[in-house]
Amino acid sequence: MSSQPHIVLPWVVRRTRLPLLSLRCVDCRSGSATTGAGRFRVNANGKLLDVWLLVRCVSCDRTSKLAVHERTPVSAFDPVELRGYQLNDPGLVASRLLDPLFARRNRYALDWTGAWQLITPSAWPDDAWPVHVDVVFDDPVPVRPDRLISRGLRLSRNEVLRRVKCGVPLRRPTAAGFSFTVLAGE
Ligand SMILES: [Zn+2]
């Protein structure tokens, strides 16, 4: 058998909704917040604008404001972006929430539990080993490759370790595309 796999399958990791924020509520001490439908608040003070992303505690509903822009001259805004804040553009909500720098500045981590799916082709080639799989991330969902592969192939994690050759460490979470090769089982 050739060592060059000729069958390449695409897998896609994609969010199904926005992730929650792991963020301590100052009122009830719950550790989970949501952007809900996704709202910004824009406040004008003379020629300066404040823009916040609003998030809500999932336990007590307390609203917190995460600063997107503070005391920024109106003239410094891209008009399209400013309009997006005013209209609560869902794409802008997602890009701010998922921005690692914004997350670090506002001291939250993302909780992706139940907020993403793995899309795989329905047909798996019979007896056409080895099979090469390219994993593409439409959204930056951190996954452990061994868990993702185990789920996608319905193999035990031990079998994954035996049959899969992967270009990245199997146990280290990644949100960047990677490839792996599945060898024939015994
Ligand atoms: Zn709360």
Backbone and ligand atoms as CSV (ligand in chain L), in Angstrom:
chain,resi,resn,atom,element,x,y,z
A,1,MET,N,N,0.849,-1.208,0.000
A,1,MET,CA,C,0.000,0.000,0.000
A,1,MET,C,C,0.878,1.249,0.000
A,2,SER,N,N,0.495,2.205,-0.795
A,2,SER,CA,C,1.243,3.457,-0.855
A,2,SER,C,C,1.173,4.170,0.492
A,3,SER,N,N,2.263,4.855,0.828
A,3,SER,CA,C,2.235,5.588,2.082
A,3,SER,C,C,1.616,6.968,1.882
A,4,GLN,N,N,1.382,7.333,0.618
A,4,GLN,CA,C,0.738,8.612,0.347
A,4,GLN,C,C,-0.774,8.428,0.284
A,5,PRO,N,N,-1.488,8.913,1.284
A,5,PRO,CA,C,-2.942,8.738,1.239
A,5,PRO,C,C,-3.544,9.502,0.060
A,6,HIS,N,N,-4.444,8.885,-0.646
A,6,HIS,CA,C,-5.036,9.553,-1.798
A,6,HIS,C,C,-6.438,10.048,-1.482
A,7,ILE,N,N,-6.953,9.664,-0.327
A,7,ILE,CA,C,-8.278,10.163,0.033
A,7,ILE,C,C,-8.118,11.230,1.104
A,8,VAL,N,N,-8.624,12.427,0.817
A,8,VAL,CA,C,-8.528,13.540,1.762
A,8,VAL,C,C,-9.941,13.981,2.130
A,9,LEU,N,N,-10.233,13.955,3.413
A,9,LEU,CA,C,-11.561,14.363,3.873
A,9,LEU,C,C,-11.473,15.682,4.629
A,10,PRO,N,N,-12.441,16.568,4.414
A,10,PRO,CA,C,-12.452,17.815,5.169
A,10,PRO,C,C,-13.314,17.688,6.437
A,11,TRP,N,N,-12.808,18.178,7.543
A,11,TRP,CA,C,-13.602,18.314,8.758
A,11,TRP,C,C,-13.638,19.798,9.100
A,12,VAL,N,N,-14.771,20.237,9.631
A,12,VAL,CA,C,-14.895,21.649,9.981
A,12,VAL,C,C,-15.382,21.792,11.422
A,13,VAL,N,N,-14.691,22.629,12.183
A,13,VAL,CA,C,-15.131,22.993,13.533
A,13,VAL,C,C,-15.787,24.362,13.438
A,14,ARG,N,N,-17.051,24.427,13.880
A,14,ARG,CA,C,-17.812,25.663,13.702
A,14,ARG,C,C,-18.675,25.914,14.927
A,15,ARG,N,N,-18.810,27.160,15.302
A,15,ARG,CA,C,-19.655,27.444,16.461
A,15,ARG,C,C,-21.128,27.333,16.089
A,16,THR,N,N,-21.943,26.927,17.040
A,16,THR,CA,C,-23.386,26.851,16.832
A,16,THR,C,C,-24.066,28.039,17.497
A,17,ARG,N,N,-23.392,28.640,18.440
A,17,ARG,CA,C,-23.860,29.868,19.072
A,17,ARG,C,C,-22.625,30.544,19.666
A,18,LEU,N,N,-22.810,31.698,20.290
A,18,LEU,CA,C,-21.675,32.335,20.937
A,18,LEU,C,C,-21.357,31.605,22.236
A,19,PRO,N,N,-20.082,31.481,22.569
A,19,PRO,CA,C,-19.725,30.841,23.841
A,19,PRO,C,C,-20.115,31.732,25.022
A,20,LEU,N,N,-20.219,31.121,26.198
A,20,LEU,CA,C,-20.415,31.908,27.418
A,20,LEU,C,C,-19.083,32.496,27.852
A,21,LEU,N,N,-19.141,33.443,28.768
A,21,LEU,CA,C,-17.927,34.022,29.328
A,21,LEU,C,C,-17.750,33.482,30.741
A,22,SER,N,N,-16.558,33.017,31.047
A,22,SER,CA,C,-16.238,32.671,32.427
A,22,SER,C,C,-15.796,33.954,33.102
A,23,LEU,N,N,-16.724,34.528,33.840
A,23,LEU,CA,C,-16.524,35.866,34.400
A,23,LEU,C,C,-17.277,35.922,35.724
A,24,ARG,N,N,-16.569,36.312,36.782
A,24,ARG,CA,C,-17.161,36.318,38.125
A,24,ARG,C,C,-18.153,37.464,38.271
A,25,CYS,N,N,-19.382,37.138,38.694
A,25,CYS,CA,C,-20.395,38.175,38.937
A,25,CYS,C,C,-20.102,38.851,40.277
A,26,VAL,N,N,-20.135,40.198,40.290
A,26,VAL,CA,C,-19.812,40.903,41.537
A,26,VAL,C,C,-20.957,40.809,42.536
A,27,ASP,N,N,-22.156,40.469,42.074
A,27,ASP,CA,C,-23.302,40.361,42.981
A,27,ASP,C,C,-23.442,38.965,43.561
A,28,CYS,N,N,-23.582,37.950,42.690
A,28,CYS,CA,C,-23.949,36.621,43.180
A,28,CYS,C,C,-22.794,35.630,43.132
A,29,ARG,N,N,-21.634,36.056,42.633
A,29,ARG,CA,C,-20.439,35.227,42.573
A,29,ARG,C,C,-20.534,34.077,41.581
A,30,SER,N,N,-21.596,34.056,40.780
A,30,SER,CA,C,-21.660,33.068,39.717
A,30,SER,C,C,-20.487,33.313,38.768
A,31,GLY,N,N,-20.028,32.269,38.095
A,31,GLY,CA,C,-18.856,32.427,37.238
A,31,GLY,C,C,-19.175,32.406,35.766
A,32,SER,N,N,-20.420,32.679,35.408
A,32,SER,CA,C,-20.808,32.515,34.014
A,32,SER,C,C,-21.677,33.682,33.540
A,33,ALA,N,N,-21.325,34.230,32.376
A,33,ALA,CA,C,-22.088,35.346,31.816
A,33,ALA,C,C,-22.329,35.092,30.331
A,34,THR,N,N,-23.334,35.793,29.790
A,34,THR,CA,C,-23.682,35.605,28.385
A,34,THR,C,C,-23.833,36.961,27.698
A,35,THR,N,N,-23.580,36.983,26.405
A,35,THR,CA,C,-23.855,38.201,25.644
A,35,THR,C,C,-25.319,38.238,25.226
A,36,GLY,N,N,-26.072,37.158,25.499
A,36,GLY,CA,C,-27.481,37.113,25.114
A,36,GLY,C,C,-27.629,37.348,23.621
A,37,ALA,N,N,-28.560,38.221,23.258
A,37,ALA,CA,C,-28.788,38.503,21.835
A,37,ALA,C,C,-27.653,39.345,21.257
A,38,GLY,N,N,-26.827,39.947,22.122
A,38,GLY,CA,C,-25.687,40.712,21.639
A,38,GLY,C,C,-25.980,42.199,21.532
A,39,ARG,N,N,-25.592,42.956,22.548
A,39,ARG,CA,C,-25.868,44.390,22.536
A,39,ARG,C,C,-24.639,45.191,22.908
A,40,PHE,N,N,-24.465,46.316,22.210
A,40,PHE,CA,C,-23.461,47.299,22.594
A,40,PHE,C,C,-24.178,48.482,23.223
A,41,ARG,N,N,-23.443,49.250,24.025
A,41,ARG,CA,C,-23.951,50.551,24.437
A,41,ARG,C,C,-22.936,51.596,23.991
A,42,VAL,N,N,-23.435,52.606,23.298
A,42,VAL,CA,C,-22.574,53.689,22.820
A,42,VAL,C,C,-22.977,54.950,23.559
A,43,ASN,N,N,-22.019,55.601,24.205
A,43,ASN,CA,C,-22.303,56.791,24.983
A,43,ASN,C,C,-21.415,57.939,24.503
A,44,ALA,N,N,-22.059,59.056,24.133
A,44,ALA,CA,C,-21.303,60.203,23.643
A,44,ALA,C,C,-21.096,61.212,24.754
A,45,ASN,N,N,-19.870,61.712,24.822
A,45,ASN,CA,C,-19.552,62.750,25.791
A,45,ASN,C,C,-18.769,63.816,25.029
A,46,GLY,N,N,-19.512,64.826,24.520
A,46,GLY,CA,C,-18.881,65.779,23.614
A,46,GLY,C,C,-18.478,65.052,22.342
A,47,LYS,N,N,-17.201,65.186,21.973
A,47,LYS,CA,C,-16.736,64.529,20.761
A,47,LYS,C,C,-16.113,63.170,21.062
A,48,LEU,N,N,-16.228,62.731,22.315
A,48,LEU,CA,C,-15.643,61.444,22.702
A,48,LEU,C,C,-16.736,60.393,22.851
A,49,LEU,N,N,-16.388,59.171,22.482
A,49,LEU,CA,C,-17.356,58.076,22.586
A,49,LEU,C,C,-16.817,56.963,23.474
A,50,ASP,N,N,-17.722,56.408,24.263
A,50,ASP,CA,C,-17.459,55.154,24.963
A,50,ASP,C,C,-18.318,54.086,24.298
A,51,VAL,N,N,-17.728,52.927,24.084
A,51,VAL,CA,C,-18.489,51.795,23.553
A,51,VAL,C,C,-18.276,50.611,24.479
A,52,TRP,N,N,-19.364,50.005,24.911
A,52,TRP,CA,C,-19.273,48.810,25.750
A,52,TRP,C,C,-20.010,47.647,25.102
A,53,LEU,N,N,-19.534,46.463,25.390
A,53,LEU,CA,C,-20.282,45.252,25.075
A,53,LEU,C,C,-20.988,44.831,26.362
A,54,LEU,N,N,-22.289,44.641,26.283
A,54,LEU,CA,C,-23.064,44.299,27.477
A,54,LEU,C,C,-23.129,42.788,27.659
A,55,VAL,N,N,-22.853,42.326,28.855
A,55,VAL,CA,C,-22.986,40.906,29.166
A,55,VAL,C,C,-23.821,40.753,30.430
A,56,ARG,N,N,-24.474,39.617,30.550
A,56,ARG,CA,C,-25.438,39.394,31.609
A,56,ARG,C,C,-25.060,38.139,32.382
A,57,CYS,N,N,-25.087,38.246,33.726
A,57,CYS,CA,C,-24.849,37.079,34.574
A,57,CYS,C,C,-25.954,36.042,34.305
A,58,VAL,N,N,-25.568,34.778,34.095
A,58,VAL,CA,C,-26.586,33.775,33.776
A,58,VAL,C,C,-27.413,33.397,35.010
A,59,SER,N,N,-26.926,33.699,36.222
A,59,SER,CA,C,-27.686,33.360,37.425
A,59,SER,C,C,-28.633,34.471,37.854
A,60,CYS,N,N,-28.115,35.703,37.986
A,60,CYS,CA,C,-28.936,36.768,38.569
A,60,CYS,C,C,-29.298,37.866,37.575
A,61,ASP,N,N,-28.842,37.730,36.310
A,61,ASP,CA,C,-29.221,38.694,35.275
A,61,ASP,C,C,-28.541,40.054,35.397
A,62,ARG,N,N,-27.627,40.201,36.327
A,62,ARG,CA,C,-26.941,41.483,36.455
A,62,ARG,C,C,-26.178,41.777,35.161
A,63,THR,N,N,-26.306,43.010,34.672
A,63,THR,CA,C,-25.622,43.395,33.442
A,63,THR,C,C,-24.280,44.048,33.770
A,64,SER,N,N,-23.244,43.620,33.061
A,64,SER,CA,C,-21.941,44.260,33.178
A,64,SER,C,C,-21.561,44.850,31.826
A,65,LYS,N,N,-20.723,45.869,31.881
A,65,LYS,CA,C,-20.271,46.514,30.654
A,65,LYS,C,C,-18.788,46.221,30.463
A,66,LEU,N,N,-18.452,45.681,29.310
A,66,LEU,CA,C,-17.047,45.461,28.986
A,66,LEU,C,C,-16.627,46.537,27.991
A,67,ALA,N,N,-15.586,47.288,28.364
A,67,ALA,CA,C,-15.182,48.430,27.541
A,67,ALA,C,C,-14.565,47.984,26.222
A,68,VAL,N,N,-15.166,48.437,25.126
A,68,VAL,CA,C,-14.608,48.191,23.788
A,68,VAL,C,C,-13.750,49.395,23.382
A,69,HIS,N,N,-14.302,50.591,23.551
A,69,HIS,CA,C,-13.559,51.833,23.312
A,69,HIS,C,C,-13.868,52.788,24.461
A,70,GLU,N,N,-12.837,53.450,24.972
A,70,GLU,CA,C,-13.052,54.404,26.061
A,70,GLU,C,C,-12.568,55.782,25.619
A,71,ARG,N,N,-13.451,56.753,25.754
A,71,ARG,CA,C,-13.112,58.155,25.470
A,71,ARG,C,C,-12.329,58.279,24.165
A,72,THR,N,N,-12.909,57.734,23.139
A,72,THR,CA,C,-12.262,57.741,21.826
A,72,THR,C,C,-12.918,58.811,20.956
A,73,PRO,N,N,-12.111,59.674,20.306
A,73,PRO,CA,C,-12.698,60.704,19.436
A,73,PRO,C,C,-13.569,60.071,18.357
A,74,VAL,N,N,-14.728,60.674,18.122
A,74,VAL,CA,C,-15.646,60.165,17.101
A,74,VAL,C,C,-14.922,60.003,15.770
A,75,SER,N,N,-14.021,60.983,15.478
A,75,SER,CA,C,-13.334,60.974,14.186
A,75,SER,C,C,-12.410,59.767,14.037
A,76,ALA,N,N,-12.072,59.107,15.151
A,76,ALA,CA,C,-11.157,57.963,15.076
A,76,ALA,C,C,-11.878,56.678,14.683
A,77,PHE,N,N,-13.223,56.716,14.657
A,77,PHE,CA,C,-13.976,55.502,14.340
A,77,PHE,C,C,-14.159,55.334,12.843
A,78,ASP,N,N,-14.023,54.138,12.378
A,78,ASP,CA,C,-14.469,53.773,11.037
A,78,ASP,C,C,-16.001,53.862,11.061
A,79,PRO,N,N,-16.584,54.674,10.149
A,79,PRO,CA,C,-18.041,54.885,10.192
A,79,PRO,C,C,-18.844,53.588,10.127
A,80,VAL,N,N,-18.363,52.623,9.356
A,80,VAL,CA,C,-19.075,51.345,9.239
A,80,VAL,C,C,-19.069,50.611,10.579
A,81,GLU,N,N,-17.904,50.651,11.246
A,81,GLU,CA,C,-17.779,49.985,12.538
A,81,GLU,C,C,-18.684,50.678,13.573
A,82,LEU,N,N,-18.659,52.010,13.572
A,82,LEU,CA,C,-19.487,52.746,14.534
A,82,LEU,C,C,-20.969,52.435,14.326
A,83,ARG,N,N,-21.365,52.354,13.053
A,83,ARG,CA,C,-22.749,52.019,12.753
A,83,ARG,C,C,-23.060,50.603,13.245
A,84,GLY,N,N,-22.097,49.715,13.120
A,84,GLY,CA,C,-22.252,48.343,13.611
A,84,GLY,C,C,-22.495,48.310,15.117
A,85,TYR,N,N,-21.767,49.156,15.863
A,85,TYR,CA,C,-21.989,49.227,17.314
A,85,TYR,C,C,-23.400,49.734,17.605
A,86,GLN,N,N,-23.812,50.752,16.840
A,86,GLN,CA,C,-25.127,51.350,17.105
A,86,GLN,C,C,-26.268,50.394,16.754
A,87,LEU,N,N,-26.031,49.516,15.783
A,87,LEU,CA,C,-27.078,48.586,15.340
A,87,LEU,C,C,-26.948,47.207,15.975
A,88,ASN,N,N,-25.986,47.052,16.915
A,88,ASN,CA,C,-25.746,45.757,17.545
A,88,ASN,C,C,-25.509,44.663,16.503
A,89,ASP,N,N,-24.647,44.978,15.553
A,89,ASP,CA,C,-24.352,44.031,14.486
A,89,ASP,C,C,-23.821,42.708,15.061
A,90,PRO,N,N,-24.500,41.585,14.757
A,90,PRO,CA,C,-24.108,40.300,15.366
A,90,PRO,C,C,-22.669,39.891,15.024
A,91,GLY,N,N,-22.211,40.221,13.823
A,91,GLY,CA,C,-20.837,39.884,13.449
A,91,GLY,C,C,-19.822,40.643,14.291
A,92,LEU,N,N,-20.156,41.874,14.618
A,92,LEU,CA,C,-19.270,42.706,15.431
A,92,LEU,C,C,-19.280,42.212,16.888
A,93,VAL,N,N,-20.456,41.808,17.368
A,93,VAL,CA,C,-20.545,41.232,18.717
A,93,VAL,C,C,-19.638,40.004,18.806
A,94,ALA,N,N,-19.743,39.127,17.795
A,94,ALA,CA,C,-18.935,37.897,17.797
A,94,ALA,C,C,-17.454,38.223,17.725
A,95,SER,N,N,-17.079,39.154,16.842
A,95,SER,CA,C,-15.644,39.395,16.686
A,95,SER,C,C,-15.052,40.047,17.929
A,96,ARG,N,N,-15.829,40.896,18.624
A,96,ARG,CA,C,-15.292,41.466,19.862
A,96,ARG,C,C,-15.213,40.396,20.949
A,97,LEU,N,N,-16.271,39.624,21.108
A,97,LEU,CA,C,-16.292,38.601,22.158
A,97,LEU,C,C,-15.154,37.595,21.983
A,98,LEU,N,N,-14.880,37.213,20.724
A,98,LEU,CA,C,-13.892,36.166,20.447
A,98,LEU,C,C,-12.471,36.713,20.323
A,99,ASP,N,N,-12.310,38.027,20.420
A,99,ASP,CA,C,-10.989,38.633,20.290
A,99,ASP,C,C,-10.164,38.367,21.560
A,100,PRO,N,N,-9.062,37.635,21.440
A,100,PRO,CA,C,-8.267,37.273,22.629
A,100,PRO,C,C,-7.760,38.482,23.407
A,101,LEU,N,N,-7.411,39.564,22.704
A,101,LEU,CA,C,-6.918,40.747,23.408
A,101,LEU,C,C,-8.023,41.395,24.237
A,102,PHE,N,N,-9.219,41.440,23.646
A,102,PHE,CA,C,-10.369,41.994,24.352
A,102,PHE,C,C,-10.688,41.139,25.584
A,103,ALA,N,N,-10.604,39.837,25.417
A,103,ALA,CA,C,-10.870,38.921,26.527
A,103,ALA,C,C,-9.859,39.121,27.653
A,104,ARG,N,N,-8.593,39.271,27.266
A,104,ARG,CA,C,-7.570,39.438,28.291
A,104,ARG,C,C,-7.784,40.756,29.038
A,105,ARG,N,N,-8.072,41.803,28.274
A,105,ARG,CA,C,-8.256,43.124,28.879
A,105,ARG,C,C,-9.440,43.120,29.846
A,106,ASN,N,N,-10.462,42.352,29.525
A,106,ASN,CA,C,-11.658,42.328,30.369
A,106,ASN,C,C,-11.709,41.108,31.289
A,107,ARG,N,N,-10.618,40.375,31.320
A,107,ARG,CA,C,-10.413,39.286,32.281
A,107,ARG,C,C,-11.492,38.200,32.247
A,108,TYR,N,N,-11.810,37.743,31.054
A,108,TYR,CA,C,-12.697,36.585,30.975
A,108,TYR,C,C,-12.086,35.526,30.065
A,109,ALA,N,N,-12.508,34.282,30.292
A,109,ALA,CA,C,-12.177,33.198,29.379
A,109,ALA,C,C,-13.471,32.797,28.688
A,110,LEU,N,N,-13.364,32.122,27.564
A,110,LEU,CA,C,-14.557,31.682,26.858
A,110,LEU,C,C,-14.892,30.250,27.252
A,111,ASP,N,N,-16.169,29.997,27.464
A,111,ASP,CA,C,-16.642,28.656,27.782
A,111,ASP,C,C,-17.385,28.124,26.552
A,112,TRP,N,N,-16.726,27.228,25.824
A,112,TRP,CA,C,-17.258,26.734,24.549
A,112,TRP,C,C,-18.162,25.508,24.713
A,113,THR,N,N,-18.395,25.095,25.951
A,113,THR,CA,C,-19.189,23.878,26.162
A,113,THR,C,C,-20.532,23.970,25.443
A,114,GLY,N,N,-20.787,23.014,24.564
A,114,GLY,CA,C,-22.073,22.947,23.878
A,114,GLY,C,C,-22.304,24.054,22.859
A,115,ALA,N,N,-21.256,24.801,22.512
A,115,ALA,CA,C,-21.452,25.953,21.631
A,115,ALA,C,C,-20.844,25.727,20.249
A,116,TRP,N,N,-20.434,24.474,19.963
A,116,TRP,CA,C,-19.801,24.228,18.668
A,116,TRP,C,C,-20.142,22.837,18.187
A,117,GLN,N,N,-19.853,22.611,16.898
A,117,GLN,CA,C,-20.069,21.278,16.341
A,117,GLN,C,C,-18.916,20.913,15.419
A,118,LEU,N,N,-18.775,19.625,15.239
A,118,LEU,CA,C,-17.799,19.105,14.288
A,118,LEU,C,C,-18.574,18.610,13.075
A,119,ILE,N,N,-18.273,19.168,11.917
A,119,ILE,CA,C,-18.966,18.767,10.691
A,119,ILE,C,C,-18.039,17.849,9.901
A,120,THR,N,N,-18.501,16.624,9.677
A,120,THR,CA,C,-17.699,15.646,8.942
A,120,THR,C,C,-18.505,15.146,7.748
A,121,PRO,N,N,-17.837,14.727,6.681
A,121,PRO,CA,C,-18.579,14.149,5.553
A,121,PRO,C,C,-19.309,12.900,6.026
A,122,SER,N,N,-20.513,12.695,5.518
A,122,SER,CA,C,-21.302,11.566,6.023
A,122,SER,C,C,-20.722,10.233,5.562
A,123,ALA,N,N,-20.108,10.225,4.392
A,123,ALA,CA,C,-19.585,8.952,3.881
A,123,ALA,C,C,-18.120,8.779,4.273
A,124,TRP,N,N,-17.809,7.618,4.812
A,124,TRP,CA,C,-16.420,7.291,5.138
A,124,TRP,C,C,-16.001,6.196,4.179
A,125,PRO,N,N,-14.879,6.376,3.482
A,125,PRO,CA,C,-14.497,5.376,2.474
A,125,PRO,C,C,-14.188,4.016,3.113
A,126,ASP,N,N,-14.719,2.969,2.512
A,126,ASP,CA,C,-14.468,1.622,3.028
A,126,ASP,C,C,-13.109,1.121,2.551
A,127,ASP,N,N,-12.366,0.560,3.463
A,127,ASP,CA,C,-11.113,-0.115,3.095
A,127,ASP,C,C,-10.188,0.712,2.236
A,128,ALA,N,N,-10.188,2.000,2.420
A,128,ALA,CA,C,-9.336,2.839,1.577
A,128,ALA,C,C,-8.268,3.510,2.427
A,129,TRP,N,N,-7.703,2.725,3.316
A,129,TRP,CA,C,-6.703,3.300,4.210
A,129,TRP,C,C,-5.384,3.484,3.512
A,130,PRO,N,N,-4.535,4.393,3.964
A,130,PRO,CA,C,-4.842,5.375,5.015
A,130,PRO,C,C,-5.687,6.528,4.478
A,131,VAL,N,N,-6.401,7.175,5.391
A,131,VAL,CA,C,-7.227,8.319,5.023
A,131,VAL,C,C,-6.620,9.564,5.669
A,132,HIS,N,N,-6.588,10.618,4.886
A,132,HIS,CA,C,-6.026,11.869,5.375
A,132,HIS,C,C,-7.175,12.837,5.671
A,133,VAL,N,N,-7.122,13.494,6.823
A,133,VAL,CA,C,-8.188,14.437,7.188
A,133,VAL,C,C,-7.582,15.818,7.445
A,134,ASP,N,N,-8.177,16.825,6.820
A,134,ASP,CA,C,-7.791,18.223,7.070
A,134,ASP,C,C,-8.853,18.852,7.963
A,135,VAL,N,N,-8.438,19.324,9.139
A,135,VAL,CA,C,-9.384,19.971,10.044
A,135,VAL,C,C,-9.263,21.482,9.890
A,136,VAL,N,N,-10.390,22.117,9.604
A,136,VAL,CA,C,-10.431,23.571,9.416
A,136,VAL,C,C,-11.271,24.169,10.535
A,137,PHE,N,N,-10.820,25.280,11.089
A,137,PHE,CA,C,-11.573,25.952,12.151
A,137,PHE,C,C,-12.246,27.199,11.576
A,138,ASP,N,N,-13.566,27.169,11.493
A,138,ASP,CA,C,-14.300,28.376,11.100
A,138,ASP,C,C,-14.351,29.368,12.261
A,139,ASP,N,N,-14.251,28.848,13.480
A,139,ASP,CA,C,-14.256,29.676,14.687
A,139,ASP,C,C,-13.165,29.164,15.616
A,140,PRO,N,N,-12.605,30.054,16.445
A,140,PRO,CA,C,-11.451,29.663,17.267
A,140,PRO,C,C,-11.843,28.853,18.502
A,141,VAL,N,N,-12.420,27.664,18.285
A,141,VAL,CA,C,-12.826,26.801,19.393
A,141,VAL,C,C,-11.621,25.956,19.803
A,142,PRO,N,N,-11.114,26.118,21.038
A,142,PRO,CA,C,-9.958,25.304,21.411
A,142,PRO,C,C,-10.384,23.853,21.664
A,143,VAL,N,N,-9.812,22.923,20.899
A,143,VAL,CA,C,-10.148,21.505,21.087
A,143,VAL,C,C,-8.872,20.695,21.235
A,144,ARG,N,N,-8.989,19.596,21.989
A,144,ARG,CA,C,-7.874,18.659,22.049
A,144,ARG,C,C,-7.983,17.745,20.842
A,145,PRO,N,N,-6.940,17.682,19.998
A,145,PRO,CA,C,-7.031,16.853,18.793
A,145,PRO,C,C,-7.447,15.415,19.085
A,146,ASP,N,N,-6.906,14.791,20.156
A,146,ASP,CA,C,-7.270,13.381,20.397
A,146,ASP,C,C,-8.768,13.231,20.666
A,147,ARG,N,N,-9.353,14.183,21.390
A,147,ARG,CA,C,-10.790,14.108,21.678
A,147,ARG,C,C,-11.623,14.352,20.424
A,148,LEU,N,N,-11.181,15.326,19.632
A,148,LEU,CA,C,-11.911,15.641,18.407
A,148,LEU,C,C,-11.891,14.450,17.442
A,149,ILE,N,N,-10.718,13.850,17.285
A,149,ILE,CA,C,-10.574,12.725,16.356
A,149,ILE,C,C,-11.371,11.524,16.863
A,150,SER,N,N,-11.307,11.299,18.166
A,150,SER,CA,C,-12.048,10.200,18.769
A,150,SER,C,C,-13.545,10.367,18.529
A,151,ARG,N,N,-14.021,11.584,18.671
A,151,ARG,CA,C,-15.433,11.874,18.450
A,151,ARG,C,C,-15.804,11.737,16.971
A,152,GLY,N,N,-14.960,12.291,16.103
A,152,GLY,CA,C,-15.257,12.283,14.675
A,152,GLY,C,C,-15.203,10.902,14.055
A,153,LEU,N,N,-14.298,10.045,14.565
A,153,LEU,CA,C,-14.141,8.709,13.983
A,153,LEU,C,C,-14.878,7.644,14.787
A,154,ARG,N,N,-15.435,8.038,15.928
A,154,ARG,CA,C,-16.053,7.093,16.861
A,154,ARG,C,C,-15.076,5.974,17.228
A,155,LEU,N,N,-13.877,6.383,17.570
A,155,LEU,CA,C,-12.854,5.440,18.014
A,155,LEU,C,C,-12.519,5.755,19.462
A,156,SER,N,N,-12.068,4.746,20.196
A,156,SER,CA,C,-11.605,5.002,21.555
A,156,SER,C,C,-10.333,5.846,21.479
A,157,ARG,N,N,-10.017,6.527,22.572
A,157,ARG,CA,C,-8.833,7.365,22.548
A,157,ARG,C,C,-7.558,6.517,22.399
A,158,ASN,N,N,-7.595,5.291,22.927
A,158,ASN,CA,C,-6.447,4.398,22.750
A,158,ASN,C,C,-6.231,4.042,21.284
A,159,GLU,N,N,-7.369,3.785,20.613
A,159,GLU,CA,C,-7.262,3.446,19.199
A,159,GLU,C,C,-6.770,4.644,18.390
A,160,VAL,N,N,-7.197,5.829,18.786
A,160,VAL,CA,C,-6.711,7.046,18.126
A,160,VAL,C,C,-5.188,7.120,18.257
A,161,LEU,N,N,-4.697,6.863,19.478
A,161,LEU,CA,C,-3.247,6.934,19.690
A,161,LEU,C,C,-2.519,5.913,18.820
A,162,ARG,N,N,-3.152,4.742,18.597
A,162,ARG,CA,C,-2.518,3.686,17.811
A,162,ARG,C,C,-2.566,3.954,16.317
A,163,ARG,N,N,-3.699,4.495,15.852
A,163,ARG,CA,C,-3.921,4.521,14.398
A,163,ARG,C,C,-3.764,5.885,13.746
A,164,VAL,N,N,-3.585,6.914,14.565
A,164,VAL,CA,C,-3.570,8.257,13.984
A,164,VAL,C,C,-2.169,8.855,14.031
A,165,LYS,N,N,-1.766,9.375,12.894
A,165,LYS,CA,C,-0.529,10.165,12.844
A,165,LYS,C,C,-0.946,11.608,12.649
A,166,CYS,N,N,-0.519,12.450,13.578
A,166,CYS,CA,C,-1.012,13.824,13.579
A,166,CYS,C,C,0.172,14.776,13.567
A,167,GLY,N,N,0.008,15.879,12.833
A,167,GLY,CA,C,1.080,16.858,12.716
A,167,GLY,C,C,1.237,17.742,13.943
A,168,VAL,N,N,0.268,17.694,14.871
A,168,VAL,CA,C,0.356,18.521,16.078
A,168,VAL,C,C,0.216,17.606,17.292
A,169,PRO,N,N,0.654,18.064,18.467
A,169,PRO,CA,C,0.509,17.227,19.671
A,169,PRO,C,C,-0.968,16.898,19.915
A,170,LEU,N,N,-1.251,15.611,20.136
A,170,LEU,CA,C,-2.647,15.170,20.224
A,170,LEU,C,C,-3.365,15.686,21.460
A,171,ARG,N,N,-2.618,15.946,22.516
A,171,ARG,CA,C,-3.285,16.283,23.779
A,171,ARG,C,C,-3.299,17.774,24.066
A,172,ARG,N,N,-2.673,18.549,23.215
A,172,ARG,CA,C,-2.606,19.998,23.491
A,172,ARG,C,C,-3.719,20.721,22.728
A,173,PRO,N,N,-4.598,21.435,23.466
A,173,PRO,CA,C,-5.700,22.119,22.788
A,173,PRO,C,C,-5.195,23.084,21.720
A,174,THR,N,N,-5.900,23.107,20.600
A,174,THR,CA,C,-5.531,24.009,19.524
A,174,THR,C,C,-6.794,24.563,18.890
A,175,ALA,N,N,-6.696,25.743,18.318
A,175,ALA,CA,C,-7.806,26.315,17.563
A,175,ALA,C,C,-7.321,26.669,16.166
A,176,ALA,N,N,-6.180,26.075,15.803
A,176,ALA,CA,C,-5.621,26.305,14.475
A,176,ALA,C,C,-5.764,25.019,13.670
A,177,GLY,N,N,-5.971,25.160,12.378
A,177,GLY,CA,C,-6.162,24.004,11.515
A,177,GLY,C,C,-5.009,23.020,11.609
A,178,PHE,N,N,-5.328,21.730,11.490
A,178,PHE,CA,C,-4.279,20.716,11.484
A,178,PHE,C,C,-4.744,19.549,10.623
A,179,SER,N,N,-3.818,18.643,10.363
A,179,SER,CA,C,-4.117,17.479,9.532
A,179,SER,C,C,-3.701,16.229,10.265
A,180,PHE,N,N,-4.365,15.127,9.955
A,180,PHE,CA,C,-3.916,13.843,10.493
A,180,PHE,C,C,-4.217,12.744,9.506
A,181,THR,N,N,-3.557,11.614,9.719
A,181,THR,CA,C,-3.731,10.453,8.848
A,181,THR,C,C,-4.198,9.287,9.705
A,182,VAL,N,N,-5.225,8.598,9.233
A,182,VAL,CA,C,-5.738,7.427,9.945
A,182,VAL,C,C,-5.267,6.185,9.215
A,183,LEU,N,N,-4.571,5.316,9.935
A,183,LEU,CA,C,-4.087,4.069,9.352
A,183,LEU,C,C,-5.164,2.994,9.519
A,184,ALA,N,N,-5.041,1.928,8.728
A,184,ALA,CA,C,-5.999,0.822,8.828
A,184,ALA,C,C,-5.925,0.178,10.203
A,185,GLY,N,N,-7.082,-0.301,10.693
A,185,GLY,CA,C,-7.095,-1.025,11.953
A,185,GLY,C,C,-6.579,-2.437,11.742
A,186,GLU,N,N,-6.328,-3.140,12.834
A,186,GLU,CA,C,-5.827,-4.515,12.679
A,186,GLU,C,C,-6.946,-5.460,12.271
L,1,ZN,ZN,ZN,-24.922,37.224,39.238
